Amino acid sequence: MNEYTELLLSLAKEHHIHDELAESLSKLMQQYPDLSQWGSHTELKHKLKMLTESAFTDKLIITE
């Protein structure tokens, strides 16, 4: 686990983000380390959209 992943998980815990969601974000960070203009932006955006929609559906994210 790299320092960015550890930081993400630490911040997620501090801000009461569900472990499942934090772990999914962590996996995406590891799959898509290249965020330069030549990276896989389109695919990453699609996966983040799917993850977010799933989190709302599963009530891991609740809006007030």
C-alpha positions as semicolon CSV with decimal commas, in nm:
position;residue;x (nm);y (nm);z (nm)
1;M;0,000;0,000;0,000
2;N;0,149;0,335;-0,097
3;E;0,135;0,659;0,101
4;Y;-0,152;0,802;-0,108
5;T;-0,367;0,498;-0,044
6;E;-0,292;0,517;0,327
7;L;-0,379;0,887;0,326
8;L;-0,709;0,821;0,144
9;L;-0,810;0,549;0,389
10;S;-0,709;0,764;0,686
11;L;-0,910;1,064;0,560
12;A;-1,207;0,843;0,479
13;K;-1,211;0,709;0,833
14;E;-1,173;1,060;0,978
15;H;-1,469;1,183;0,770
16;H;-1,686;0,876;0,839
17;I;-1,678;0,741;0,483
18;H;-1,789;0,378;0,462
19;D;-1,499;0,133;0,442
20;E;-1,646;-0,030;0,131
21;L;-1,650;0,300;-0,058
22;A;-1,301;0,397;0,059
23;E;-1,163;0,058;-0,045
24;S;-1,324;0,090;-0,390
25;L;-1,171;0,436;-0,435
26;S;-0,837;0,301;-0,319
27;K;-0,850;0,026;-0,583
28;L;-0,926;0,283;-0,853
29;M;-0,629;0,493;-0,738
30;Q;-0,405;0,191;-0,781
31;Q;-0,554;0,096;-1,121
32;Y;-0,523;0,450;-1,260
33;P;-0,204;0,607;-1,125
34;D;-0,146;0,813;-1,442
35;L;-0,371;1,119;-1,431
36;S;-0,178;1,312;-1,693
37;Q;-0,351;1,410;-2,016
38;W;-0,231;1,081;-2,165
39;G;-0,379;0,875;-1,881
40;S;-0,707;0,684;-1,891
41;H;-0,938;0,973;-1,804
42;T;-1,246;0,850;-1,989
43;E;-1,238;0,502;-1,840
44;L;-1,164;0,637;-1,490
45;K;-1,454;0,886;-1,512
46;H;-1,687;0,605;-1,618
47;K;-1,579;0,384;-1,327
48;L;-1,611;0,672;-1,078
49;K;-1,961;0,745;-1,208
50;M;-2,058;0,380;-1,165
51;L;-1,905;0,370;-0,817
52;T;-2,088;0,686;-0,711
53;E;-2,423;0,567;-0,846
54;S;-2,377;0,236;-0,669
55;A;-2,287;0,411;-0,344
56;F;-2,607;0,619;-0,361
57;T;-2,814;0,310;-0,442
58;D;-2,659;0,115;-0,154
59;K;-2,707;0,418;0,075
60;L;-2,333;0,450;0,140
61;I;-2,373;0,816;0,049
62;I;-2,669;1,003;0,192
63;T;-2,756;1,361;0,101
64;E;-2,935;1,579;0,346
